């Protein structure tokens, strides 16, 4: 397995249109949060840093082009819906909690994100096209996520997974279970204890 460690990613620049959408999204998130508990904080400044900026920092790691993207366990829209505001590629948001999926559908409609499709279903039940990029945040240990990545990604697709302070242990567990990949690690700009993993060529020995 090839591994590279990179410095913190620079803050991505977004258009004024995207910034306006992010402001509308934040207001919508706060309204819905009172009803279905999408995020822990009600502080807009905390939400911007901990969730919106945390999601936007993945932008430079997405491959070029307009190949389809999916975000697994999208929850309150992080990172998938936030990234969808800044890209033109088709974006699939997969969320099994129907209340959260309803929020994602309402937000995509209100923000005019016609390229977003919300799937209110379990990951195993969703049918998706071969993906150029797959994202997931705080969803499951890496060893559990890699089979999904292998099944869903196109041959040249990449997975971008933000991970917490247990990232190295998760990598060791996955490689110990026979998984191989080209792996790049980036320091998070929003959490000093977090790491962003960018992976391609995901394969398990014997499969």
C-alpha positions in Angstrom: 0.0 0.0 0.0 1.4 3.4 -1.0 1.0 6.1 1.6 1.8 9.8 1.5 1.4 12.4 4.3 0.5 15.9 3.2 0.2 19.2 5.0 -3.1 20.9 5.8 -5.2 21.7 2.8 -5.6 25.4 2.0 -9.1 26.9 2.5 -11.0 26.5 -0.8 -12.3 29.5 -2.5 -16.0 29.3 -3.4 -18.1 31.6 -5.6 -20.5 34.2 -4.4 -23.4 32.1 -5.6 -22.1 29.2 -3.5 -21.5 31.4 -0.5 -25.1 32.7 -0.7 -26.4 29.1 -0.9 -24.4 28.2 2.2 -26.0 31.0 4.1 -29.4 29.9 3.1 -28.5 26.3 3.9 -27.3 27.3 7.4 -30.6 29.0 8.1 -32.6 26.0 6.9 -30.4 23.6 9.0 -31.1 25.6 12.1 -34.9 25.6 11.4 -35.0 21.8 10.9 -32.6 21.1 13.7 -35.2 22.2 16.3 -37.4 19.3 15.1 -35.1 16.4 14.2 -31.8 17.1 15.8 -29.5 17.1 12.8 -26.5 18.6 14.6 -25.5 19.2 18.3 -24.9 22.9 18.2 -27.2 25.8 17.4 -24.4 28.3 17.2 -24.0 29.5 13.5 -20.3 30.2 14.0 -19.7 26.7 15.4 -21.7 25.1 12.5 -19.7 27.1 10.0 -16.4 26.0 11.3 -17.1 22.4 12.5 -19.4 21.3 9.7 -19.4 23.6 6.7 -15.7 24.4 6.5 -14.9 20.9 7.5 -16.9 19.7 4.5 -15.5 22.4 2.1 -11.9 21.4 2.8 -12.5 18.2 0.8 -13.1 20.2 -2.4 -9.4 20.1 -3.6 -9.4 16.3 -3.2 -12.2 15.6 -5.6 -11.2 14.4 -9.0 -11.6 16.7 -12.0 -14.5 16.2 -14.4 -18.2 15.7 -13.9 -18.3 12.0 -13.0 -21.0 11.1 -10.4 -20.3 11.4 -6.7 -22.1 9.8 -3.7 -22.0 10.6 0.0 -22.9 7.8 2.4 -24.8 8.5 5.6 -25.3 12.2 4.6 -27.2 13.0 7.8 -27.5 16.8 8.0 -25.7 17.3 4.7 -22.1 16.9 5.7 -20.1 16.7 3.6 -22.3 15.7 0.6 -24.8 18.5 0.4 -22.2 21.2 1.2 -20.0 19.9 -1.6 -22.9 19.7 -4.0 -23.3 23.5 -3.7 -19.8 23.9 -5.1 -19.7 21.2 -7.9 -21.7 20.5 -11.0 -21.3 16.8 -11.1 -24.3 14.5 -10.2 -24.4 14.0 -6.5 -26.2 11.1 -4.7 -26.9 11.5 -1.0 -27.6 8.2 0.8 -29.3 8.4 4.1 -31.4 5.6 5.8 -33.0 7.9 8.4 -36.2 9.0 6.6 -36.5 12.2 8.6 -32.9 13.3 7.7 -33.5 12.2 4.1 -36.6 14.5 4.1 -34.4 17.4 5.2 -31.9 16.7 2.5 -34.6 16.6 -0.1 -36.1 19.8 1.1 -32.8 21.6 1.3 -31.8 20.4 -2.2 -35.1 21.7 -3.6 -35.0 25.0 -1.8 -31.3 25.6 -2.8 -32.0 24.8 -6.5 -29.6 21.8 -6.6 -31.2 19.9 -9.4 -28.1 17.7 -9.8 -28.7 16.2 -6.3 -30.5 12.9 -5.8 -31.5 11.8 -2.3 -31.8 8.1 -1.6 -33.8 7.3 1.6 -32.4 3.8 2.0 -29.7 1.7 3.4 -26.4 1.7 1.5 -26.7 -2.0 0.6 -30.1 -1.3 -1.1 -29.1 1.6 -3.2 -28.3 1.2 -6.9 -25.8 3.8 -8.1 -23.8 4.4 -11.3 -20.1 3.7 -11.1 -18.8 6.6 -9.1 -15.9 9.0 -9.7 -15.8 9.9 -6.1 -17.2 8.5 -2.8 -17.4 10.5 0.5 -18.5 9.6 4.0 -18.0 11.4 7.3 -18.2 9.8 10.8 -20.0 6.8 9.3 -18.2 3.6 10.2 -14.7 2.2 10.7 -12.6 2.1 7.5 -12.6 -1.7 7.4 -16.4 -1.6 7.0 -16.4 1.2 4.5 -13.9 -0.3 2.1 -16.2 -3.0 0.8 -18.7 -0.3 -0.1 -16.0 1.8 -1.8 -14.8 -1.2 -3.8 -18.3 -2.0 -5.0 -19.4 1.5 -5.8 -16.4 3.2 -7.3 -15.5 3.2 -11.0 -12.0 1.6 -11.7 -10.4 5.1 -11.6 -12.6 6.4 -8.8 -11.4 7.8 -5.5 -12.8 7.7 -1.9 -12.4 10.7 0.3 -13.0 9.9 4.0 -12.5 12.4 6.9 -11.3 10.5 10.0 -10.7 11.3 13.6 -7.8 10.6 15.8 -8.2 6.9 15.3 -7.3 7.1 11.6 -4.0 5.2 11.9 -5.5 2.4 13.9 -8.3 2.1 11.3 -5.7 2.0 8.5 -3.8 -0.8 10.3 -6.9 -2.8 10.9 -7.9 -2.5 7.2 -4.5 -3.5 5.8 -4.4 -6.3 8.3 -7.6 -7.6 6.9 -6.1 -7.8 3.4 -7.1 -4.4 2.0 -4.7 -2.6 -0.4 -4.9 0.9 -1.9 -3.1 4.0 -2.9 -3.5 6.2 0.2 -2.9 9.9 0.7 -3.3 11.4 4.1 -4.0 15.1 4.7 -4.2 17.1 7.9 -7.6 18.6 8.7 -7.8 22.4 8.7 -10.7 22.3 11.2 -9.6 19.7 13.7 -5.9 19.2 14.7 -6.7 15.6 15.7 -8.4 14.7 12.4 -7.0 13.3 9.1 -8.5 13.2 5.6 -7.9 10.0 3.7 -7.9 10.0 -0.1 -7.8 6.5 -1.6 -7.8 4.9 -5.0 -7.2 1.4 -6.4 -9.1 -0.2 -3.4 -8.8 -3.9 -3.5 -8.9 -6.9 -1.1 -6.5 -9.7 -1.5 -8.1 -12.8 -3.0 -11.1 -10.9 -4.5 
